[in-house]
């Protein structure tokens, strides 16, 4: 049967034609990107955006995507004979006409960005196909993160004002109304905008909130009135400041009252909000821990202190893997994620996959190691039911039984500096153990100078130590953390090493788990926040405290 519809040849060849996606990147929190935005970024050839917006979207783009530098063309430079730099519209059109898929990303929503509107029109005029992916507008997203609802059940009017372009008529209309006003302005212009509203008829005691760096962990909100905002910012030592040009969202009206913010400020009240937390681990191990810290409002800073390298003599590992395939072992025990990675890499080298584990019992020292095995395609037969450690694994490990166990040998791939606890325990249970060095752990290179200075100078609010080696290596490559920094340790052995290096341990994890450690730090931060509020003190981060302040260790 012949097709009755149009043939593919009847349509223009889209593959040779460029395409532009005008994309809203939201107010700053990468989690506010829409699913459609992530899809568009994944297929983009070129990203055109200001540097701060690039920081929000770039992680969703494919490797090798082009990010040409964006410069604004201004009339003064052109008149002075300065070479004119390409602006966003030129970059977008050039790439699209070259057959490339372009994402033009703007802060907030493209529909509220005047430049984006002009660029859309330029695409339409030139016949370049484009689409618009809306984003969360700054004027809506920032108040939501500040705990300031813009409407209630009474349905008050909401007016949005851009202070940079607002006319006298606009100020007069907003000032004469009782609508909630959402004003886009800068930190050093807030008082001026408040004065415009008072001059237009708003009462000086009308509540006002001002939020800077909204939806990010740098967010900060001040509550005042139209008549007191200048004084509040001055008393907070926010102004005068060279950073007065920072954009802010100000909300004027009864919906922004201080009493409501105390109840609704969900974002800034997170237990570790704004805390800069040092995560001294290998890069692969730090990712999930950093995600958990972000969920508590923290700003994780990953500093690798340990590098993982192959063993100096790989022959032992090669013989063990071959023995695994030929049936030499009854069990294989993994004591770390790195051990899983080392065996997996050796499998791939030999063209093997998870099927090689058929008929072999697999043990994992804890949940993270078990998860790495599952990702490999292997479901472990034994994970400690209690303490996630070598001792916990031994508690559940069955003794060798010559009747039920045809083979009495265990393959134990581990680090070169691992303890002998598991080996000795397995031998005591009647097993023969092939204790094989699967990888070496070596001290990583020192972090950049500014990171080292922040560690020693109190720039970090907390540091998480997940092993004794991370303590020794961090101190070795970067110096000892300042005494205002909260020290959190994964267990007694790590805490002892920290104390031996002159560190005061504030938080001790109730279980030897990095996730329990992060949870314990969050609980410490929550108690600290509540204590400050009960005492009537401002909630500050540890790095904002005076040097020499003392705290008790907290075990949770």
Buried (B, 14 or more C-beta within 10 A) or exposed (E): EEEEEEEEEEEEEEEEBBBBBBBBBBBBBBEBBBEBBBEBBEEBBBBBBBEEBBEBBBEBBEEEBBBBEBBEEEEEBEEEEEEEBBBBBBBBBBBBBEBBBBBBBBBBBBBBBEBBBEBBEBBEEEEBBBEBBBBBBBBBBBBBBBBBBBEEEEEBEBBBBBBEEBEEEBBBBBBEBEBBBBBBBBBBBBBEBBBBBBEBEBEEEBBBBBBBBBBBBEBBBBBBBBBBBBEBBEEEEBBEEEEBEEBBBBBBBEBBBEEBBEEBBEBBBBBBBBBBBBBBBBBEBBBBBBEBBBBBBBBBBBBBBBBBEBBEEEEBBBEBBEBBBEEBBBBBBBBBBBBBBBBBEBBEEEEBEBEBBEEBBBBBBBBBBBBBBBEBEBEBEBBBEEBBBBBBBBEEBEEBEEEEBEBBBBBBBBBEEBEEBBBEBBBEEEBEBBBBBBBBBEBBEBBEEEBBBBBBBBBBBBBBBBBBBBBBBBBBBBBBBBBBBBBBBBBEEBBBBBBEBEBBBBBBBEBBBBBBBBBBBBBBBBEBBEEEEEEEEEBEBBBEEEEEEEBEBBEB
